[in-house]
């Protein structure tokens, strides 16, 4: 893997409707972000750093991923601050600080799948999301980190 990488992040939320059935197509919320980043490997862990621009926020947000085994951590710093930990089979809680207010969130991680090759790392995370102790949605994140020369 080269130091210069391309980071692709796709997130999908499945919101249950009032009668507890699966969500219709209108109730699915998918987000995709693609941006350049930097890759490092230290102490048997993968690190990826990149900046993102969010709507309604003029200042960029610095992001860092850490992947070690079946645990994936995400740090956001700037106008939005959070440290999220996805550890397979565990529920973790954190405060999510935004310019619009703070939220207590929990991630009940069902699965962390990692596929590695010489020039690519693919990560899939399935988790339940809670905000202020209320279930929000079942979510999936697909992350792909590719060497810049392979993107």
C-alpha positions in Angstrom: 0.0 0.0 0.0 1.3 3.4 -0.9 1.2 6.4 1.5 -1.1 8.3 -0.9 -4.5 6.6 -1.0 -8.1 7.1 -2.2 -10.7 6.6 0.6 -14.2 5.6 -0.4 -16.9 5.5 2.4 -20.5 4.3 1.8 -23.0 4.3 4.5 -26.5 2.9 4.4 -29.2 3.1 7.1 -32.2 0.8 7.3 -35.0 2.5 9.3 -37.7 0.2 10.6 -41.3 1.5 10.1 -43.9 1.7 12.8 -45.2 -1.9 12.3 -41.7 -3.3 12.6 -41.3 -4.4 9.0 -38.3 -3.8 6.8 -37.9 -0.3 5.5 -39.2 0.6 2.0 -36.9 2.1 -0.6 -37.9 5.6 0.5 -36.8 4.9 4.1 -33.2 4.0 3.0 -30.6 6.7 3.5 -27.3 6.2 1.6 -24.3 8.4 1.7 -21.0 8.1 -0.2 -17.8 10.1 0.2 -14.6 9.8 -1.8 -11.5 11.7 -1.0 -7.7 11.5 -1.0 -5.9 10.4 2.2 -2.7 9.2 3.7 -2.0 5.6 4.8 0.4 4.4 7.6 1.0 1.0 9.1 2.4 1.0 12.7 2.4 -1.5 15.6 0.3 -4.0 13.6 -2.4 -1.4 12.9 -3.5 0.4 9.8 -4.0 4.2 10.0 -5.8 6.3 7.4 -6.0 10.2 7.6 -8.1 12.4 5.4 -10.1 15.7 5.5 -13.8 16.1 4.7 -16.0 19.1 4.0 -19.6 18.8 5.3 -22.6 20.8 4.2 -23.3 23.9 6.4 -19.8 23.8 7.9 -17.1 25.9 6.3 -14.1 24.5 8.1 -12.8 21.0 7.1 -13.0 18.1 9.5 -9.8 16.0 10.1 -10.5 12.3 10.2 -8.4 9.4 11.2 -9.2 5.6 11.0 -7.4 3.0 13.0 -7.9 -0.7 12.1 -6.5 -3.4 14.2 -7.9 -6.9 14.0 -11.7 -6.8 14.4 -11.7 -3.3 15.9 -12.2 -0.1 13.9 -11.8 3.3 15.4 -12.7 6.7 13.9 -11.7 10.1 15.2 -13.1 13.4 13.8 -11.6 16.7 14.9 -12.6 20.2 14.0 -16.1 21.7 14.0 -17.3 18.1 14.7 -15.5 16.1 17.4 -16.0 12.4 18.1 -14.2 9.1 18.8 -16.2 6.1 17.6 -15.1 2.5 18.2 -16.6 -0.4 16.4 -15.6 -3.7 18.0 -17.4 -6.8 16.8 -19.9 -8.1 19.4 -19.6 -5.0 21.6 -21.7 -1.9 22.2 -19.7 1.3 22.7 -21.0 4.8 23.6 -19.5 8.2 23.0 -20.4 11.9 22.9 -20.7 13.4 19.4 -19.9 17.1 19.5 -21.3 19.2 16.6 -21.8 23.0 16.0 -25.5 22.3 16.4 -25.3 20.6 19.8 -24.0 17.4 21.4 -25.5 14.0 21.1 -24.8 10.8 23.1 -24.5 8.0 20.6 -24.1 4.2 20.8 -22.9 1.7 18.2 -23.9 -1.9 18.8 -21.4 -3.6 16.4 -22.7 -6.8 14.9 -19.9 -7.4 12.4 -16.5 -6.1 11.3 -15.2 -7.8 8.1 -11.8 -6.9 6.6 -10.3 -8.0 3.3 -6.7 -7.0 2.6 -4.6 -7.1 -0.6 -1.3 -5.4 -1.5 -3.0 -2.3 -2.8 -6.4 -2.3 -1.2 -8.2 -2.7 2.1 -11.9 -3.3 2.3 -13.8 -2.9 5.5 -17.5 -3.7 6.1 -19.2 -2.8 9.4 -22.7 -3.6 10.4 -24.1 -2.0 13.6 -27.2 -0.7 15.3 -27.1 3.1 16.0 -28.7 4.8 19.1 -28.9 8.5 19.9 -29.7 9.5 23.5 -30.6 5.9 24.4 -33.1 5.7 21.5 -32.7 3.2 18.6 -32.2 5.1 15.4 -31.4 2.6 12.6 -29.5 -0.5 11.6 -26.5 0.7 9.6 -23.8 -0.6 7.3 -20.6 1.1 6.4 -18.4 0.0 3.5 -14.9 1.5 3.4 -12.4 0.9 0.6 -8.8 2.2 0.8 -6.9 2.0 -2.4 -3.3 2.9 -3.3 -3.5 6.1 -5.3 -1.8 4.5 -8.3 -4.5 1.8 -8.4 -7.6 4.1 -8.0 
